[in-house]
Amino acid sequence: MTYTIELGDKAPRFENLLSTDGSFYSIDEFNDKPLKVIFFTCNHCPYVTGSDELTRSIAETFKDDVEFIAINSNSTNTYQEDSFENMVARMESLRFPWLYLHDETQNTALDYGALKTPHFFVFNDSWRLIYTGRNTDNPIDTSQKTTNDLFNALEEAIQGKKISVPITNPIGCNIKWEGKPAHWMPAEACDLV
């Protein structure tokens, strides 16, 4: 078994994750659209903040077919900027077109094998993984990007095509694990390709 879920795997369940909208959500509530993007993100990482507007653009482009769900699993004790209160403030300020859920226990990040912020997981209408990895090859400065990995995967999936590049390595900051140094990663976590 690998650290990160693999292509074809069923999406791990999550329940009762608190959203910045004040409600609690489980995975069962996201069945309105044929494709789902669950992505692990945070408030402070420059790879996240550098690519948020690209992610917004993709979410808006595919809004009729794709549900975007953002999850912050970072320990607040590592970066206070990643607190739930700061999540709420960030959503109020930037008004992203997705739900922003707090994985306070970090169990969801472990279940998915999230490696970085951001790390994207795309699921089909049966909740099977069809793409995992990055949004683009230069998330810290999208004006310098040379790939559109997430966009291309979604476009191909919507057209009923096989995704030509279904796995890429996420580029970003590692998940900030409770009780661990800021740059710690589990020993079994490794590159996807």
N, C-alpha and C positions, 0 to 999 in steps of 0.2 A: 504494500500500500504506500502511495506517495503522500507527501505532506499536504499538497494542494489537490482538491478534487479534480478528477480527470474528465476529458471529453466523454459525453454519454452518461455521466453520473447524474443522478437525481439531485436536485437542489436540497441541501440540508435544511431541515425545518428550523424556524425560529418562532418564538412566541413572546408576546408582551414586551416588545421593545418600545420604549418611550420615544415619541416623535416630538420635534420642536413645535408641532401644532397642539401639543398637550394630550394627544390620544396615544393609546397603546396599539401596536399592530403585530399581527402574526403573518406568516408567509401566505396563509390561505386567503388573505384579503386582496391578493394581487393577481386576479384571474381575468380581468376585463380586456386585456390586450394580448395578442398572440406571442409577443416577445417580451422578455423581462431582462432588465439590466440591474443587477445588484452590484454596487461598487463600494469599496472600502475607502474612506476618505477621512479628512479631519479639518481643523480650522487653521493650523499654523504652517503646514508643510509647503515650501515654495514650489514643489512639483504639482501640488494640488492648486494652490492659488494661481500659479502660472498657466494652468490649463482649464480652470473652471469655466471660462467663457467659451472655450472650444466644446467642452462637455455640454454646456447650456445650448449651444448652437445645434449639436447633434440631437439632444433631447427634443428640442423644438422642431427640428426637421422631421423626426420620426414619431411625433407625438400621437399620431393616429394608430400606430402599430406597436409601439414600445413603451412599456412602463419603466421608469427609472426610479430606483430606490437606493438612497445613499445611507451608509452605515458608518458611524464613528466608533471605533473600538479602542481608541487610544486611552491610556491611563492618564487621568487628570493629575495624578501625583508626579508624572514625568513632565508634562507641559500643561500648565494651568489654562493656557489658551484653548485647550481642547475640552474644557468643562462643558457640561450641558447648558449652563447659562450663556456661555459664549457661542455655543451652537445656535441657540435661540436668537441671540443678537445678530449673528451672521446671516441667518435666514431672513430676519426682519429687514436687514440692510440690503441684502443682495437679491432676495426673492427668487431663488432658484426654482425651476419647474419640476421639482422632485420632493418626495418626502425625505426627511433627514432624521434617521433613527439612531438612538444611543444604545450601544452594546456595552453596558456598564460592566457586566461580568466577563467580557471578552470571549465568551463561549461561542458566539457566532463566528468571530474571526478564526477561532480554532477549528470549528466545524468545516469552514470553507477552505481553510489553509491560506488565508489572506497573507500575502507577503509584504506588500508595500501600500503606501497611500500616494496615488490612487492605484487600486487593483480592480479591474472590471471582470465580471462574470456574466455572460449572456446565456439565457435559457430560452428554449422553444416553448411551444404551447403545452407540452407534456412535462415541463420543468426539467428537461434534460440539458446539460451543459453543451453548448455548441461553440463557444468562444471564451477564452480566458487570456488575460494579459493587460496590455497597455492601451491607452487611447491613441497615443502617437509616440514617435521616437524622440521628441523634444518637448516634454511637458513643461519644463521650466521656462521655455521661451518658444511658444508655438509659432511665432513668426519665422522661426528657423527650422520648422519640422519638414521632414521629407516623406513621412508616411501618414496615412489616415486609417490606422488599423481598426479602430472601433467602428468608425463610419462605414468602412468597406465591409466589415463583417455583418453589420446590420442591413446594409443595402442588399447584400447577397442573400441573406436569410429571408428578407421580405420578398425578394424575387423568386424564392424557392430554389435557389442555387446552393450547391455545397460551398461552404466557406473555404476560400482558397488558402487563407492563412489563419487557422483556427487557434493557434497558440503563439503568444509572444511573451517576452519577459516584461513584467511590469517595471516601470521606472519611477522611483520615488523614494520617500523616506520609509524606513521600516515601521511596522506597527510598534507602538510604545507599550511594552508589556508591564503590568503591575509588578512592582518589586524588583525589576531588572534594570540594568543600566540602559541609557537612552538608545544605544545602538545595538543592543542585544537582539539576536534572532535565535529561534530554536535550532538545534544542531541539524535536525532533519530537513529544515527549510533550505531550498536550493533553487537555482534557476530552473525554469520550466522547459527551456530548449537549449 
